[in-house]
Amino acid sequence: PKPDRWDTIVVGAGVFGSWTAWELRRRGQRVLLVDAFGPAHARASSGGESRMTRSLYGADLVYTRMALESLADWQWLSGRSGLPVLHPTGVLMFFSRQEPFATQSIALHRQLGLPVDMLDRPELERRYPQVRWDSIEFGLYEPRFGALMARRAVQTLVAEFAAAGGEYQTAAIAPPAGDRRIESLRTLAGDVLHAENFVFACGPWLPSLLPDVLGTKIFPTRQEVFFFATPPGDDRFREQKLPGWADFNGGDIYYGFPDLEGRGFKIAHDTHGP
């Protein structure tokens, strides 16, 4: 039977919401996970094909540690999925000159005992002859990381959450009224959901769900990603021969993946869009 009152209701079944719901359920809570369109749907920040997990973040220790600490969870989830969630392609970030970002990254990796290889241009040319390295001085290769299959990861985790006794519902939540303490949520269909605690993991929908609190603080932007067909019969751009990559480009980073699961060679620009 469904409880009349949940310990926690998590609104938003993207990567943040699903992992939060999973972790709370693992700790014994009665958890309801709700999403208006479904886990990792096409309009979600967690939808789409692939995301990079890497540990090269310059002096930003918090991101390097998060990547390292989450790696075991991604490996576990990938083992639970019929198709891989994590493709351990390795990640190669390359530089046209010496940069503080690179030296700081190396120092943090040594501090945390994380492997990272420095590859000079001759070694890059030997390993990856399908890439033109004319303007590149060196690369940093991290072998333990790679590509996460974004939609598959979230959908697999929500299935694990449900199998562990959590409940998922597709429902649209109405904005809570006023600034008082929230004791229940109402769906647009008229149902009332009660809980001791509420977690809102709604990504770009947060301003519309909580307009008084976040309406002037969060502004989603669009970042385009592109997939290119590789030449017929040419396997040089498959994951067995090319890692995930990031061109540091003086801090204006472009990144992408080899041809994962026949989806095509991916390239994207890591910047705020319109």
N, C-alpha and C positions, 0 to 999 in steps of 0.2 A: 504493500500500500504506500501511496505517496504521503510524505509527512505534511501536516498542516502548516508547519513552519520549518524552513530550512536553516541550517547553521549559516550557510553563505549562499548567496545567489551571485553568479558571475555573469555579467552582461557583455557579450562579445566573444565569439568563438574563433578568434584569430590566434596567432602564436602566443601572445601574452595571456589572453583569457584562457585558452585551453591548457597551457602549462600551469597557470594558477589554479584552475579547477582540479587538475590532476594532482597537484601537490597537496591541496587541501583535503581531497578525498583520501590520498595516501596516508594523511595524518588522522584519519578517522572521522572527518566531518561529513555531514549530510549536505551535499552540494548539488545545486541546480545550475546548469550552464545554458544560457539563452543566446540566440542570435536571430536577427531579423530575416536573414537570407540563407543561412547554412554555413557550416565551417569552411573557411577559406574560399568563399564565393568569389565571383569574378570582379566584384567591386571592392573587395577587401584589400587592405594593405598586405595581408598575408596570403593573398591568392597568387596565381601565376606559377611559372615553371620553377625557377631556381633562385636561390640566394647564396651569397658567399659567406662562409664562416672562416675567419682568418684571425691571426694573433698579432699582425704587424700594425701597430697603432702609434708609433712614435713614443712619446713620453706618457701617453694616456694609459697608465697602469690598469685603471678600472676596466677598460675594454679588453685588454689582453687577458686579464684574470677571468673576466666573464666568458670569453671565448674558450679558455682552457677548462674552466669549471663546467661549462655546458657540454663539452665534447663527449664525455662519458654518457650523458643523457641522449645525445643524438645517436651515438653508437648503439645504445640500448634500443632506442625506438626503431632504428634501421633494422635491427635484428628481429623486431616484431612484425615488420612489414613484409608483405610478399615480394614487393619490389623495393629497391634501396631508397631510403630516405637520405642517407649521406653517401655521396660519391667522394671517396678520399683521393681526389685528384692531386692533392697538394696545391699550394697557391704560390705563384711567382709574382713579386712586385719588383718592377725595374725602374732604374733611375738614369737620367742623362748626365748627372754629376753627383758628387758627394753632397748629401743633404743631412741636416740635423735629425730629420725624421728617421733616416736610416740608422745613424749611429745610436740614437736613443732607442730604437726598436731592438737593435742587437744587444744593447746593455740590459734591457728588460728581459729579453729571452735568456740571457745568461743568468740573471738574477733568479728567474723562475725555473731554470733547468729545462727550458724548451729548446728543441733543436731548430736551428735555422742555418742554412748554407748560403755563403756568399759566392756568387758565380760571376766571374769576369766575362768580358765580351767573347773571348775565344771559347770559353766553356758554354756560354749561351748559344753560340753559333753551332757548336758540336752537338749539344743536346737537342736544340730546336731549330733545325735548318729551314723549317717552313716559315719562320719569322724573319723579317728584315730588321737587323739590329744596328743599323748604321749610326744612329745618334745616341745609343745607349752605352753607358760606361760599365754598369754592373747590375746584378739582380740579387734579391734575397728570396730564397725558396724555403717555405715552411712545409714539410712533408706530411704533417699529421692532419691538416685541414683540407677544405675543398668546397664542394657544392652540396647544398641542401635542396631537396626537391620540395618546394614550399607548400603547395597545395596538398601534396601527398603526406607531408609531415603532419600538418594540422589535422587532416581527416583521419589519419592513423591514430593520432593521440586521442582524439575525441572518441574513437571506437574503443581504445584501451580504457579511457575514463568510464565509459558506459559499462564495459565488461567488469570493471572494478566496483560497480555499485553506484556510480554517479548517474545523474539523469540529465539528458540533453533535450531541449525543446526549441523548435523554431517558432519564435514569437517576436513581434515588434513591441518595444517598451515605450510607453508614453513618458514625456519629460516629467520628472517628479515636481510637485507643486511647492513653490516657495523655498525658503532657506532653512526650514526646520529639519530636525533629524528624520531621516528616512526610515520608516518602519515597514513599508510595503511598496511594491511597484504594481502599476496597472498596465496591462497590455492593451494594445489598440483594439483587440477583440473583446475587451471588457473583463478579462480574468484578473484577479488580484493575487499577487505572490508575496508571501510573508517570509521574512528571514531576520536573523540577528545581525547579519553583516551583509554589505553589498560591495561588490567590486565592479567598477565600470572600466572595461577594457575595449573601448569602442573606436579607437584610432581616430580617423577623420570625422566620425559621427559625434564625437564628444561635445563639440560646440552646439550642435542642434539638440542634443539630449540634455545638456546642462548649460543653457545659454547665459544665465545670470552669472555663472561662475567662470565659464571658459569661452563665452562667445567672442570676447575681444582678445583672447590669448593664444588661440590655436588656429593656424591658417594652413590647410593642406596645400601642397603643391604637386604638380605632375612631373614625373621623371620618366622619360621615354626609354624603352629597351627595344633592341632590334635583333632579329635572328636572320642570319644569312645562310642560304643553301651553299653547301660545299660542292666542289666539282665531282661529277659522277665517277664512282670507283676510286676516289681519293680518300685514303684513310689517315692522312697526315694531321687532320684536325679533330680526330676522335680522342676521347679521354685517355686512351692508352699511350698517346704520343704527345699530348699537350696538357698542361695543368690549367687550373683556374689562374687568371692573370689580372694584374692591375698595373697600369702605366701611371707612375706617380706624377709625371708631367708638371713638375714644379709646384705640386699641391693641387692642381686642377685635374683630379684623377678620372681616368677612363678605365673601365674594367670589363671583364666578361668571362666566358667559359668556352671550353671546347664543345664539340657537337655531342651533347649528352642525350642518349636514348633517341637519336635521330631527329632531335628538335631543331638543330642548326647551330651555327657558330654565333654566340651571343656577344653583343657589345652594348655598353651603356655608359652614361656620363653621370658621375657622382656629384650632382649639383642640384640646387633648388631650381625648379621650373616655374612656369606660370601658375 
